[in-house]
Amino acid sequence: MENEKIDFLKTYLSLYIGHQEIVEHLDDPDSPYVVLDIRNAPAAIKKDQIKGARAIAAKDLTAQLATLPKDKTYVVYDWTAGTTLGKTALLILLSNGYQAFELASALEGWKGMHLPIEPVAAD
C-alpha cells in the first residue's frame, strides 16, 4: 500500500511546475514555455495576470487548440491551486498531445511571492 501511495504522489507531483522555472524564462523570446491564464472571467474581474500570459478561458480551450503550437510547453494557472480549472485545462492539453503542466501555487501563490504581473488587457 505504501508503494501505491508513493507512485500516486510521484504522478500527482509530475503534473506541476514551480514558479522558479517559469520566472527565469519570462523575458526570453525563445522561451520553451507559454503561460496560459485559463480563468473563466472577464478582464474587469481578473484585473491582473502573470507577466506575458496568454488568456484562454478553460471553457474555450478545446476550441482554441489549433492556435497553440505543439513545440511549446504550456503552463496553465487559475486563481488558486485548489480549483479544478487548472486540472481541467491540463487534461485537455495532455489528452491532445501537448506538453503541459499546472503552475504550482497558481496565481495566488505567484502574487504572494511578488513575482511579475501585469494588467489584463480589456476584452
C-alpha positions, 0 to 999 in steps of 0.5 A: 500500500505504501508503494501505491501511495508513493507512485500516486504522489510521484504522478500527482507531483509530475503534473506541476511546475514551480514558479522558479522555472517559469520566472527565469524564462519570462523575458526570453523570446525563445522561451520553451514555455507559454503561460496560459491564464485559463480563468473563466472571467472577464478582464474587469474581474481578473484585473491582473495576470502573470507577466506575458500570459496568454488568456484562454478561458478553460471553457474555450480551450478545446476550441482554441487548440489549433492556435497553440503550437505543439513545440511549446510547453504550456503552463496553465494557472487559475486563481488558486491551486485548489480549483479544478480549472487548472486540472481541467485545462491540463487534461485537455492539453495532455489528452491532445498531445501537448506538453503541459503542466499546472503552475504550482501555487497558481496565481495566488501563490505567484502574487504572494511571492511578488513575482511579475504581473501585469494588467489584463488587457480589456476584452 
